[in-house]
Amino acid sequence: MAPPEEKLREVDQSAPNDQFITEGGRGAGPNETPILELKTPGMDKTLKAHPHEDQPRVKSADGNEHPVGEYREGVQEKYSEVKAEGSSPTTGAQAQGKAHAKDVIDADQPNQAADQKKQGVLDKMKQLRVRLLFL
């Protein structure tokens, strides 16, 4: 990953006065505005930023240039699509899981309501018996 030895030897050398490197690696004179150019590793695209333009431009290998904003919008649209696709199965699974949990809880005590009614009737019978005994 390190640069070659010959490049490392040139690190401390200063650049010539009034000479800047602009797009394409060519030298720009004192009356020319240099354009920043960045090659993206692993891609066939170059990012170019002119100081007098609002936003940088992306230049593809075939020479077409597009503003960065177009790429940003495309990426945001794709992100929204993927997010929508990913959230809908999750929501459905959560609802299904809650319904299943309710079924399991009800299955643990299926006769709870009937048992409460029976207990109420038994309590009333006991109270009636006690009253009859003390009359």
MARBA-3410 file (N, C-alpha, C, O; in Angstrom, 1 decimal):
135
0.8,-1.2,0.0,0.0,0.0,0.0,0.9,1.3,0.0,0.4,2.3,-0.3 ~ 2.1,1.2,0.4,3.0,2.3,0.4,3.4,2.8,-1.0,3.4,1.9,-1.9 ~ 3.6,4.1,-1.2,4.1,4.5,-2.5,5.5,4.0,-2.9,6.2,3.6,-2.0 ~ 5.8,4.0,-4.1,7.2,3.5,-4.5,8.3,4.3,-3.9,8.1,5.5,-3.5 ~ 9.5,3.8,-3.8,10.6,4.5,-3.2,10.9,5.8,-3.9,11.2,6.8,-3.2
10.9,5.8,-5.2,11.2,7.1,-5.9,10.2,8.2,-5.6,10.6,9.3,-5.6 ~ 9.0,7.9,-5.4,8.0,8.9,-5.0,8.2,9.4,-3.6,8.1,10.6,-3.3 ~ 8.6,8.5,-2.7,8.9,8.8,-1.3,10.1,9.8,-1.2,10.2,10.7,-0.4 ~ 11.1,9.6,-2.1,12.3,10.5,-2.1,11.9,11.9,-2.5,12.6,12.9,-2.1 ~ 10.8,12.1,-3.3,10.4,13.4,-3.8,9.4,14.1,-2.9,8.9,15.2,-3.2
9.1,13.5,-1.7,8.1,14.1,-0.8,8.5,15.5,-0.3,7.6,16.3,-0.3 ~ 9.7,15.7,0.0,10.1,16.9,0.6,10.4,18.0,-0.4,10.7,19.2,0.0 ~ 10.3,17.7,-1.7,10.6,18.8,-2.7,9.3,19.6,-2.9,8.2,19.1,-3.0 ~ 9.5,20.9,-2.9,8.4,21.8,-3.1,8.0,21.9,-4.6,8.8,21.7,-5.5 ~ 6.8,22.3,-4.8,6.3,22.4,-6.1,6.8,23.8,-6.7,7.1,24.7,-5.9
6.8,23.9,-8.0,7.3,25.1,-8.6,6.3,26.3,-8.3,5.1,26.0,-8.2 ~ 6.8,27.5,-8.2,5.9,28.6,-7.9,4.9,28.9,-9.0,5.3,28.7,-10.2 ~ 3.7,29.3,-8.7,2.7,29.7,-9.7,2.4,28.6,-10.6,2.0,28.9,-11.8 ~ 2.5,27.3,-10.2,2.1,26.2,-11.0,1.2,25.3,-10.2,1.6,24.8,-9.2 ~ 0.0,25.0,-10.7,-0.9,24.1,-10.0,-1.2,23.0,-11.0,-1.2,23.1,-12.2
-1.6,21.9,-10.4,-2.0,20.7,-11.2,-3.6,20.8,-11.3,-4.2,20.9,-10.3 ~ -4.1,20.7,-12.5,-5.5,20.7,-12.7,-6.0,19.4,-13.3,-5.2,18.4,-13.3 ~ -7.2,19.3,-13.7,-7.8,18.1,-14.2,-6.9,17.5,-15.3,-6.4,18.2,-16.1 ~ -6.9,16.1,-15.3,-6.1,15.4,-16.3,-4.6,15.4,-16.0,-3.8,14.9,-16.7 ~ -4.2,16.0,-14.8,-2.8,16.0,-14.4,-1.9,17.0,-15.1,-0.7,17.0,-15.0
-2.5,17.9,-15.9,-1.8,18.9,-16.5,-1.5,20.1,-15.6,-2.3,20.4,-14.7 ~ -0.5,20.9,-15.9,-0.2,22.1,-15.1,-1.0,23.2,-15.5,-1.3,23.5,-16.7 ~ -1.5,24.0,-14.5,-2.3,25.2,-14.8,-1.4,26.4,-14.5,-0.7,26.4,-13.5 ~ -1.5,27.4,-15.4,-0.7,28.6,-15.2,-1.3,29.5,-14.2,-2.3,29.2,-13.6 ~ -0.6,30.7,-14.0,-1.1,31.6,-12.9,-2.4,32.3,-13.2,-3.1,32.7,-12.3
-2.8,32.3,-14.5,-4.1,33.0,-14.8,-5.2,32.0,-15.0,-6.3,32.4,-15.5 ~ -5.0,30.7,-14.7,-6.0,29.7,-14.9,-6.5,29.2,-13.5,-5.7,29.0,-12.6 ~ -7.8,28.9,-13.4,-8.3,28.3,-12.2,-8.2,26.8,-12.2,-8.8,26.2,-13.1 ~ -7.5,26.2,-11.3,-7.3,24.8,-11.3,-8.6,24.1,-10.8,-9.4,24.6,-10.0 ~ -8.9,23.0,-11.4,-10.1,22.2,-11.1,-9.6,20.9,-10.3,-8.7,20.2,-10.8
-10.2,20.8,-9.2,-9.9,19.6,-8.3,-10.5,18.3,-9.0,-11.6,18.3,-9.4 ~ -9.6,17.3,-9.1,-10.1,16.1,-9.7,-9.6,14.9,-8.8,-8.5,14.9,-8.3 ~ -10.6,14.0,-8.5,-10.3,12.9,-7.6,-10.8,11.6,-8.2,-12.0,11.5,-8.6 ~ -9.9,10.7,-8.4,-10.3,9.4,-9.0,-10.8,8.5,-7.9,-10.1,8.3,-6.9 ~ -11.9,7.9,-8.1,-12.5,7.0,-7.0,-11.9,5.6,-7.2,-11.9,5.0,-8.3
-11.3,5.1,-6.1,-10.7,3.8,-6.2,-11.8,2.7,-6.4,-12.8,2.7,-5.7 ~ -11.5,1.7,-7.2,-12.4,0.6,-7.5,-13.5,0.9,-8.4,-14.4,0.1,-8.6 ~ -13.6,2.1,-8.9,-14.7,2.5,-9.8,-14.1,3.3,-11.0,-13.0,3.7,-11.0 ~ -14.8,3.3,-12.1,-14.4,4.0,-13.3,-15.0,5.4,-13.3,-15.4,5.9,-14.4 ~ -15.0,6.1,-12.2,-15.6,7.4,-12.1,-14.6,8.4,-11.5,-13.7,8.0,-10.7
-14.7,9.6,-11.9,-13.8,10.7,-11.3,-14.7,11.8,-10.8,-15.7,12.2,-11.5 ~ -14.4,12.3,-9.7,-15.1,13.4,-9.1,-14.4,14.7,-9.4,-13.2,14.8,-9.1 ~ -15.1,15.7,-10.0,-14.5,16.9,-10.4,-15.2,18.1,-9.7,-16.4,18.1,-9.6 ~ -14.4,19.0,-9.2,-15.0,20.2,-8.5,-14.4,21.4,-9.0,-13.2,21.7,-8.8 ~ -15.1,22.2,-9.7,-14.7,23.5,-10.2,-15.0,24.6,-9.1,-16.2,24.6,-8.7
-14.1,25.4,-8.7,-14.4,26.4,-7.7,-15.6,27.3,-8.0,-16.2,27.9,-7.1 ~ -15.9,27.5,-9.3,-17.0,28.5,-9.6,-18.3,27.8,-9.9,-19.3,28.5,-10.2 ~ -18.4,26.5,-9.7,-19.7,25.7,-9.8,-20.3,25.4,-8.5,-19.6,25.4,-7.5 ~ -21.6,25.3,-8.4,-22.3,25.0,-7.2,-22.0,23.7,-6.6,-21.9,23.6,-5.4 ~ -22.0,22.7,-7.4,-21.7,21.3,-6.9,-20.8,20.6,-7.7,-20.6,20.8,-8.9
-20.1,19.6,-7.2,-19.1,18.8,-7.9,-19.9,18.0,-9.0,-21.1,17.8,-8.9 ~ -19.1,17.4,-9.9,-19.7,16.6,-11.0,-19.0,15.3,-11.0,-17.8,15.2,-10.6 ~ -19.7,14.2,-11.4,-19.1,12.9,-11.5,-18.9,12.6,-13.0,-19.9,12.7,-13.8 ~ -17.7,12.2,-13.3,-17.4,11.9,-14.7,-17.2,10.4,-14.8,-16.3,9.9,-14.1 ~ -17.9,9.7,-15.7,-17.8,8.3,-15.8,-16.7,8.0,-16.9,-16.2,8.9,-17.5
-16.3,6.7,-17.0,-15.2,6.3,-17.9,-15.6,6.7,-19.4,-14.7,6.9,-20.2 ~ -16.9,6.7,-19.7,-17.2,7.0,-21.1,-17.3,8.5,-21.4,-17.6,8.9,-22.5 ~ -17.0,9.3,-20.4,-16.9,10.8,-20.6,-18.1,11.6,-20.2,-18.1,12.8,-20.2 ~ -19.2,10.9,-19.8,-20.4,11.6,-19.4,-20.2,12.2,-18.0,-19.6,11.6,-17.2 ~ -20.7,13.4,-17.9,-20.7,14.1,-16.6,-22.1,14.4,-16.1,-23.0,14.8,-16.8
-22.3,14.1,-14.8,-23.5,14.4,-14.1,-23.3,15.1,-12.8,-22.3,14.8,-12.1 ~ -24.1,16.0,-12.3,-24.0,16.6,-11.0,-24.1,15.6,-9.9,-24.9,14.6,-10.1 ~ -23.4,15.8,-8.8,-23.5,14.8,-7.7,-24.9,14.7,-7.2,-25.3,13.6,-6.7 ~ -25.7,15.8,-7.3,-27.1,15.8,-6.8,-27.9,14.7,-7.4,-28.8,14.2,-6.8 ~ -27.7,14.5,-8.7,-28.4,13.4,-9.4,-28.2,12.0,-8.8,-29.1,11.2,-8.6
-26.9,11.8,-8.5,-26.6,10.5,-7.9,-27.2,10.4,-6.5,-27.7,9.4,-6.1 ~ -27.2,11.5,-5.8,-27.7,11.5,-4.4,-29.2,11.2,-4.4,-29.7,10.4,-3.6 ~ -29.9,11.8,-5.4,-31.4,11.6,-5.5,-31.7,10.1,-5.8,-32.6,9.5,-5.2 ~ -30.9,9.6,-6.7,-31.1,8.2,-7.1,-30.8,7.2,-6.0,-31.5,6.2,-5.8 ~ -29.8,7.5,-5.2,-29.4,6.7,-4.0,-30.5,6.8,-3.0,-30.9,5.8,-2.4
-31.1,8.0,-2.7,-32.1,8.2,-1.7,-33.4,7.4,-2.2,-34.1,6.9,-1.3 ~ -33.7,7.5,-3.5,-34.9,6.7,-3.9,-34.7,5.2,-3.7,-35.7,4.6,-3.2 ~ -33.6,4.7,-4.1,-33.3,3.3,-3.9,-33.4,2.9,-2.4,-33.9,1.9,-2.0 ~ -32.8,3.8,-1.5,-32.8,3.5,-0.1,-34.3,3.5,0.4,-34.6,2.6,1.2 ~ -35.1,4.4,-0.1,-36.5,4.4,0.3,-37.3,3.1,-0.1,-38.1,2.6,0.6
-37.0,2.7,-1.3,-37.6,1.4,-1.8,-37.2,0.2,-1.0,-38.0,-0.6,-0.6 ~ -35.9,0.1,-0.7,-35.4,-1.0,0.1,-36.0,-1.0,1.5,-36.3,-2.0,2.1 ~ -36.0,0.2,2.1,-36.6,0.4,3.4,-38.0,0.0,3.5,-38.5,-0.7,4.4 ~ -38.8,0.4,2.5,-40.2,0.0,2.4,-40.4,-1.5,2.3,-41.3,-2.0,2.9 ~ -39.6,-2.1,1.4,-39.7,-3.5,1.3,-39.3,-4.3,2.5,-39.9,-5.3,2.9
-38.3,-3.8,3.2,-37.9,-4.4,4.5,-38.8,-4.2,5.6,-38.8,-5.1,6.5 ~ -39.5,-3.1,5.7,-40.3,-2.9,6.9,-41.7,-3.6,6.8,-42.2,-3.9,7.9 ~ -42.3,-3.8,5.6,-43.6,-4.4,5.5,-43.6,-5.8,6.0,-44.6,-6.2,6.8 ~ -42.7,-6.7,5.7,-42.7,-8.0,6.3,-42.5,-8.0,7.8,-43.1,-8.9,8.5 ~ -41.7,-7.1,8.3,-41.5,-7.0,9.7,-42.8,-6.7,10.4,-43.1,-7.3,11.5
-43.5,-5.7,9.9,-44.8,-5.3,10.5,-45.7,-6.4,10.6,-46.4,-6.7,11.6 ~ -45.9,-7.1,9.5,-46.8,-8.3,9.4,-46.4,-9.4,10.4,-47.2,-10.0,11.0 ~ -45.1,-9.6,10.5,-44.6,-10.6,11.4,-44.8,-10.3,12.8,-45.1,-11.1,13.7 ~ -44.7,-9.0,13.2,-45.0,-8.5,14.5,-46.5,-8.7,14.9,-46.8,-9.2,16.0 ~ -47.3,-8.4,14.0,-48.8,-8.6,14.2,-49.1,-10.1,14.4,-49.9,-10.4,15.3
-48.5,-10.9,13.5,-48.8,-12.3,13.6,-48.2,-12.9,14.9,-48.8,-13.7,15.6 ~ -47.0,-12.4,15.4,-46.5,-12.8,16.6,-47.3,-12.4,17.8,-47.5,-13.2,18.8 ~ -47.9,-11.2,17.8,-48.7,-10.8,18.9,-50.0,-11.6,19.0,-50.5,-12.0,20.1 ~ -50.6,-11.9,17.8,-51.8,-12.8,17.8,-51.5,-14.2,18.3,-52.3,-14.7,19.1 ~ -50.3,-14.7,17.9,-49.9,-16.0,18.4,-49.7,-16.0,19.9,-50.1,-17.0,20.6
-49.1,-15.0,20.4,-48.9,-14.9,21.9,-50.2,-14.8,22.6,-50.3,-15.5,23.7 ~ -51.2,-14.1,22.1,-52.5,-14.0,22.7,-53.1,-15.4,22.8,-53.7,-15.8,23.7 ~ -53.0,-16.2,21.6,-53.5,-17.5,21.6,-52.9,-18.4,22.6,-53.6,-19.2,23.2 ~ -51.6,-18.3,22.8,-50.9,-19.1,23.8,-51.3,-18.8,25.2,-51.5,-19.7,26.0 ~ -51.5,-17.5,25.5,-51.9,-17.1,26.8,-53.3,-17.7,27.1,-53.6,-18.2,28.2
-54.2,-17.5,26.1,-55.6,-18.0,26.2,-55.6,-19.5,26.4,-56.4,-20.1,27.1 ~ -54.7,-20.2,25.7,-54.6,-21.7,25.8,-54.1,-22.2,27.1,-54.5,-23.3,27.5 ~ -53.3,-21.4,27.8,-52.8,-21.8,29.1,-54.0,-21.8,30.1,-54.0,-22.6,31.1 ~ -55.0,-20.9,30.0,-56.1,-20.9,30.9,-57.4,-20.8,30.1,-58.1,-19.8,30.1 ~ -57.7,-21.9,29.4,-58.9,-21.8,28.5,-60.2,-21.7,29.2,-61.2,-21.2,28.7
-60.3,-22.2,30.4,-61.5,-22.3,31.2,-61.6,-21.2,32.3,-62.4,-21.3,33.2 ~ -60.8,-20.2,32.2,-60.7,-19.2,33.3,-62.1,-18.5,33.5,-62.5,-18.4,34.6 ~ -62.7,-18.1,32.4,-64.0,-17.4,32.5,-65.0,-18.3,33.1,-65.8,-17.9,34.0 ~ -65.1,-19.6,32.6,-66.1,-20.5,33.2,-65.8,-20.8,34.6,-66.7,-21.0,35.4 ~ -64.5,-21.0,35.0,-64.2,-21.2,36.4,-64.6,-20.1,37.3,-65.1,-20.3,38.4
-64.5,-18.9,36.9,-64.9,-17.7,37.7,-66.4,-17.7,37.9,-66.9,-17.4,39.0 ~ -67.2,-18.1,36.9,-68.6,-18.2,37.0,-69.0,-19.3,38.0,-69.9,-19.1,38.8 ~ -68.4,-20.4,37.9,-68.7,-21.5,38.8,-68.4,-21.2,40.2,-69.2,-21.5,41.1 ~ -67.2,-20.5,40.4,-66.9,-20.1,41.8,-67.9,-19.1,42.3,-68.2,-19.2,43.5 ~ -68.4,-18.2,41.5,-69.4,-17.3,42.0,-70.7,-18.0,42.4,-71.3,-17.6,43.4
-71.1,-19.0,41.6,-72.3,-19.8,42.0,-72.1,-20.6,43.2,-73.0,-20.6,44.1 ~ -70.9,-21.2,43.4,-70.6,-21.9,44.6,-70.6,-21.0,45.9,-71.1,-21.4,46.9 ~ -70.1,-19.8,45.7,-70.1,-18.8,46.8,-71.5,-18.5,47.2,-71.8,-18.4,48.4 ~ -72.4,-18.3,46.3,-73.7,-17.9,46.6,-74.4,-19.1,47.3,-75.3,-18.9,48.2 ~ -74.1,-20.3,46.8,-74.7,-21.5,47.5,-74.3,-21.7,48.9,-75.1,-22.0,49.8
-73.0,-21.4,49.2,-72.5,-21.4,50.6,-73.2,-20.4,51.5,-73.5,-20.7,52.6 ~ -73.3,-19.2,50.9,-74.0,-18.2,51.7,-75.5,-18.5,52.0,-75.9,-18.3,53.1 ~ -76.1,-19.1,51.0,-77.5,-19.6,51.2,-77.6,-20.6,52.3,-78.5,-20.6,53.1 ~ -76.7,-21.6,52.3,-76.6,-22.7,53.3,-76.4,-22.1,54.7,-77.0,-22.6,55.6 ~ -75.5,-21.2,54.8,-75.2,-20.6,56.1,-76.5,-19.9,56.6,-76.8,-20.0,57.8
-77.2,-19.2,55.8,-78.4,-18.5,56.2,-79.5,-19.5,56.7,-80.2,-19.3,57.6 ~ -79.6,-20.6,55.9,-80.6,-21.6,56.3,-80.3,-22.2,57.6,-81.2,-22.6,58.4 ~ -79.0,-22.5,57.9,-78.6,-23.1,59.2,-78.9,-22.2,60.4,-79.2,-22.7,61.4 ~ -78.7,-20.9,60.2,-78.9,-20.0,61.3,-80.3,-19.5,61.4,-80.5,-18.6,62.3 ~ -81.2,-19.9,60.7,-82.6,-19.4,60.8,-83.4,-20.2,61.8,-84.6,-19.9,62.0
END
